[in-house]
Amino acid sequence: MAGYVYIVTNHKRGTLYIGVTSDLERRIFEHREGSTPGFASKYGCNRLVWYEEHLQIGTAIQREKSLKRWYREWKIELIEKMNPDWRDLYFQLW
């Protein structure tokens, strides 16, 4: 089963939330609706600004754990390589 690692935020260079899922569209929809209580909902992190697909969910989980240990500035650089304007990528998933 494939997996995705993703980063959502509340605004450009704002609070970052890193997650992993097997269904990116559904998970980001949940963030946008605020339907799941927790860190992302508390801080309004509902804009998808970066994601990465993996062939195996286990690999995606390992990548998520690795990214969570990164310095904030490294995460920002990662986002800006893929998405320099911090656009919400949710509508590009289809």
N, C-alpha and C positions, 0 to 999 in steps of 0.2 A: 504494500500500500504506500502511495506517495505521501509526502508530508511537506509542509511549508513552515518556514520561519518568517516572522513578520515583525515590523515595528509600526506602532501607532503613536500618535502624539495629539496634543490639544492645539498646538500652533507651532509655527516655525521656530525651531530651536527651543521648544517648550519641554514639557515633561515627556519622557519616552517610556514606552511599555514594549517589551519584547515578549512575543508569544510563539507558540507552535500549534499547528492544527493539521488535520487531514482534509479539511474542507474550508478553504480560505474565504470563499464568498460568504458562506454561512457565518463563519466566526467574525468577520469584519462587520457584517450586518448586525450581529449581536452587540458589537462594540458601538456601532452607530446608534442603535436603539437604547443603549444603556441597560439592556435586559439582564446582564450578568453582574451581580454585585462584586466589588473588589477594587483593586488598585486603579485599573484603567477607568472604570466607571466613576470612582471617587474624584479623579483628576481630569475627567472629561477627555480622555484619550480616545478619540473616535475617528481620526484621520489616518488612513493607511499611507505611509510615506516610503516604505521599503518592504520588499519581500524576496524570498529566495525559495525555489522549488528543489526538493530532494526526492530521489527515487524511492527511498525507504524512510519510513517515519522515524526509525531509530537514529538515522543519520541526522535528520532534522532536529531531533531532541538533543543530540550531542552538540550540534551547532548552536542551538538556543542557549544551552548551558555555557558554552564558550563565550558567546556574545554578552551574556549577562555579567561576565567577569571583566569585560573590556572597560577601559576608561571612557567616560562620556564623550570626550573629544574624538576618540576613535570611532564611536558609533555615529557621531555627526558626520565625520568624513565618509563613512560607509554610505550613509543616506545620500549625501550630496554628490557622490560619484554616480549614483543611479538616478537621482531626483534633485538636481541642484536648486530648483524653485520650491521644493517641498510641496508639490501639488498633491492633492488627495487622489491616490491611484485606484480607489475603489471602483470607479466607473470604467476603468480600463481593463477590468478583470474579465469582461465578456468578450 
